[in-house]
Amino acid sequence: MGKIQLVSGHTWTYIDANPEGQIALLCLHGFPDLSYGYRHQIGGWARAGFRVIVPDMLGYGGSDAPIDVARYTTKTLSTDLDALLTALGIARVVLIGHDWGSFTAGRFALWYPERLLALALFSVPFTPPSRGVVSLEHVAKRAPNLGYQLFLASPQAAPTLEANLPYFLTTIFAPPHAHVDFTASGSLEDLLSTSPTSALTMPSVLSPFERDVYLAAFRARGMTGPTNYYRTTRLRAEEELHAAQAGRVLALPSVPVLAVHGAKDATVAPAALEGQRRTIPPERLTERVMGGVGHWVLVEGVAELSSDAIFNPSANPTDPLAPWRDALNAGSWKDGKGDGGVLGRMVVEWLRDVGVTGQRAKM
């Protein structure tokens, strides 16, 4: 349950909470995250009547982690996600993404628009199809707050992150009040080169237990797969250009779009927000800014603790999250009481406003 090999040959693990729900939410996580990133929202959305499907993206958790960078292009990922929906018997979904999951969701909307009921993008605005091949170096020059991506795309990234994993996760998951700035080119590697012994006591949006879950998961799988996403810039652009040259129209989303970001998210480029507003007609776009919140909108707006049962992340050394996924797939989401915090409520209210509602789940 919750594991499938697709026609691509890739094996994906996933959560399928409330499979009886008539409206499905497909939730994609980003970097460096896991299906566990939606831990606060899964139960709330499932109890609200939605079918909630959350895969470990390729390279993460229990899913395959191929070495070949070409396996991580957004067209390839979208093809896998389309196949997953077919295997689960789902025609159309509300597609939700955070960080890289947001960018991938926006690309899925281009490649498979017929699959969408609505689109929700968190922390990364929608960008239109590529009109040319732009290097990551050029992107970082135009948007200096994305300079950290140059390091993550480098061959040194995976071994460096693996050697400094506790401090890296503390740095990435730092709350806005910690004033940790890794965004400029060279900043992240400089921070990692001075990795302090007190890393695990520094401020974090993660609880100590949650931090241990992430440490176990990334130690088990490594960081090559997750960092491969940053090495696909040229390949992604070429895919979209080749489609245009072949006469395929990559249409912009024609469904309602919810775009959310934290007011204190240093990785959100103002130019990207403006581009999103120029691209998506205002009658279809709903923008929300979460005040006082940084990048981790799935976590920072949650007042209540997750009601998921505590599990031992070291019990399964090769896939530490397997017990958690198995419990949710078996129905443990019914036992919780949380609604997913600010973001969880925001999504349910927005879906209601655009006419997409679930029927209260039977407990």
N, C-alpha and C positions, 0 to 999 in steps of 0.2 A: 504494500500500500504506500502510495506517495513516492514511487520511483518508476521511471519509464525510460526505455531506450527508443529514441525517435528514429525516423527514416534516415536522418543524417549520420546515424551511428552514435550520436551523443546520448549519454545517459543523464537525465535530470532528476533531481529529487525535489519534492514540492509538498506543500501543505494544501489540503483541500477540506476546509472547514465548512460545515453546513452544506453538503453536496445536494441537499434537496432544495436549496434556494433557487428561485427562478431567474434571478438576476445575478450574474457572476461579476465579481471584481477580480481582475488579474493584477497583482501588485508586484512591481519590479524594484529590487533594491539597487543600491549603488556601491561606491568604493569608499572605504573598505568596510563593507557591510555584509549582511547575510539575510536570509529569510527572517531570521531572528530580529532584524531591525523593525519589523512590523508587529512585534510581540504585544504592544499595547493596543493596537487597532484590530487585530484579527478577531478576537472574541467579541468586541463591541460591534463590529460590522456584521459578524455572523449572527449574533443575537438579534440584531436589527432586521434580520431576514435575508441578508445577502449570502450568496455562496462566495467564499473568500479563498482564492488560490494564490499561493505565494511560493514561487520556486526559488531555490538557490540558483542564482545565475551561473552561467558557465564559468568555471574556474573557482567556484566557491562551494563551501559546505560539502554536501554529499554528491553534488553534480560533478561531471567530468571536468578535468582541467587540462585540456590539450596544450601542447607547447606551441603549435603553429599559430602565429598571430592572426592569420586569415580566418581562423575559426571564430574570432571575436568581433568581426565586423557587424554593424547593426543590421545589415541585410541577412547575414547568416543567422544571427540571433533571432531576428523576426521570423525567419523561416521555421526555426525550431519552435518558437512560441505559437505560430500558426498550427504546426503539427500537434503540439500539446493540446491546444483547444479542440482540434479535430478528434484526438484520442479520447478526450473527456466528454465529447458530445456537445460541445458548446459552439453556437453559431456566432454570437456577438457578445462583447463584454464591455464593461467599464474598465478602461485601462488606466492604471495608476503607477506612477514612477517617482522615485526620489534619486537625485544626483545622477549618476550614470543610468540608473533605471528610468529617470525622466527623459534623458536624451534618447535612450533606446525606445521608450514609449512613443516619443514624437516621430521617430523613424518608422516604427511599426505602423503608425497612422498614415505614413506616406506609402508604404509597401502594401499594406492590407487594410485600406480604409473601410472596406465592406464588413470588417470584423467589429467595428466600434459602435458602441452606444453613446459613449462619452469618454472624455480624456482628462485626466488630472495630473498635473506636472508640479513637482515639488523641488524647489531650490535650483533648478536649471531651466531657464526659459526655453520656449520653442524657437527653433531656428529653421528657416526655409531650406529647400533643397540646395545642394551645392551647385554653384555656377562655374566653378573652377577648382583646381587643386591648390589649396593653401597649406603651407607647411605649419607645423606646430610652432616653430620659431616665429613665424609671422603672426600667428594668433597671440602668442605671448607678448610680442612687441606692441600689438594693438591694444591688448588688455593685460597690463602688467600684473594684475591680481590673479592671472592664470599662469604665471611664470613657473609655479611649482610643478606644473605638468611636464615641463621639460625634463626634470629629474626623474619623474615617475615613468617616463617613456624610455629612459636610458637603460643600457644593459646592467648598470650598477644598482638599479633601484631594488630589484627583488632581493639580492643577497644583503644589501644594506638594511632594508626593512626587516628582514628575518633576523639579522644580528642585533637589531635594536627594537624588537617588537614591542616590549612594554612601553618604552618612551614614545615610539611612533604612535601607538594607539592613544596614549595620553595626550599627545600633541594634537592629533586629528580630532579627538573627541573632547577637546577643551571647551568649556563654556565661554561665552563672550566676555564675562568679567575677568577671565584669566589673562586676557590681552596677549594671547599667543598668536603671533603673525608668521605664518609659514608660506604666504601666498606668492611673494616676489621670487623671481628667479634666483636660485642659490640659497634661499632662506631655509628650506626644508632640510637640505643636506647639511647645512651649517648647524642647525639645531640638533640633528642626529649625531653629528660628530662630537657634540659635547653632552651626550646622553648622561643625565645625572643619576646617581644611585637612588635618589628619592622619587623617581618617576611615578611609582605606584601610589604615592601619597599626594600627588599634585591634583588640582581640581579637574573634574571630569563630569560629563553629563551621564556617565555610566556609574552604576553602583559597583562596589567591589566584586559582587557575584557576576554581574553582567560583564565586567572587564575580564574575569576569568574565563567566561564562555568564549569571548572573542579571542583571547590569547590561545586557548586550546584549539579553537577552530583553525586559526591561521598557522599555528605551529604544525597542525596535522596536514594541512594542504599546501602551505607555502604561499609565496606572494607572486610567483611568475604569472599564473593565470590572471589574478586581479590587475596586475600592472600591464598585462598585454592589451587591455582596453585602450591605454594611452598610446599604443604603438600602431593604432589603426587609422590614423588621420588621413593619410594618403589613400589607403585602400577604400575607406568609406566614401571619400569624394569621388574616386574613380567608379565605384558602383553606381552612384547616382548620375554621374555624367554619362556612363555607358547606357543606362536606362533611357535617358533623354535622347541620346543619339539613335537609339533603337526605336524611338517613337513612343515610348511609354511615358505617359503623363503622371508625374508624382504629385497628385493633387493635395492641396492643403486641407487640414481637417475641416469637415463640414458638420461636425457634431459639437455639442457644448464643450468648452474647455475651461477647466479651473486651474489657475496658476497661482501657486503659493510660495512665498519665500520669507525668510526671517529678516527683520529690519537690521539686524547686526551680522548678517552673513557676508563676510569679506570676499567670498568667491563669486558673488553675483555681480556681473558686470552691468552697469547702467545701460551701456549700448545694447546689450542683449535684451534687456527689458523693453527698450524702445523698438528693437527689431521685432519682438513678439507682438507688440501693439500694432505695428505697421502690417504684420503678416496676417494676424487673425482678426476678422471683423469684430468690432466692439459688441455687436449683438450676440456673438457666440462666446466672447471671452469674459470670464469673471476673474479678476485679480484680487488676491488677498495678501496683506502683509501682516505677519505675526510680530507684534511689538516686543522688544526686549529679547528676541530669540535669534540664535545664530543659524548655523547650517542644518543642525539636527532637529528638524521640525517634527519628526515622528516621536521624538523623546522629550524635547525641551518643553513642550506644551502640555505635558502629562503630569497632573498633580498626584494622582493615585499611583501606588506601586502596582506593577503587573501582578495579576492574580494567578499566573501560571505556576504550576507546581515546580518547586526547586528540583533540579536533577543534577546528577554528577557528570560534569563535562569531561571527566577523565575516564569514564566507564567504557567509552568506545573510542580508543585512541585515533582511529582512522576517520571517524565521523562523529565528533562529540555532540552534534545537535540531533542525531538520530532519535534518541529517546524523547526529546521535546517534540519533534515533528510527529513521531508515532503517536504520542499522547493526544496532540491536537487532532490528528486524523481519526483517532478513536473517539473523539467527542469531548475532550477535557475543556474545550472552549465554553461549554455549557455551564461550567461551574463558576465562571467569573462574573464580576459585576461592573467592571469599568466600561467606559464608552469610548476609549481611545483618546481622551483628552481634547484639547482645543481643536487639533487637526481632525481627529476622529469625528467629532460633532460637526465640524465645518463641512466635511465631505458628505455626510448623511443629509444635512440641511440643503446643500447645493444640489444634490441628486433629487431631492424632493422638489426643489424649485424648478428643475428642468424636466420634471415628470418621470424620473426613474426612481422607483421605490421598491423596497423589499417587503415581504410579508413576515411578520414577527415569527421567529423560529420556534418550533415546538421543542420544549425542553424535557 
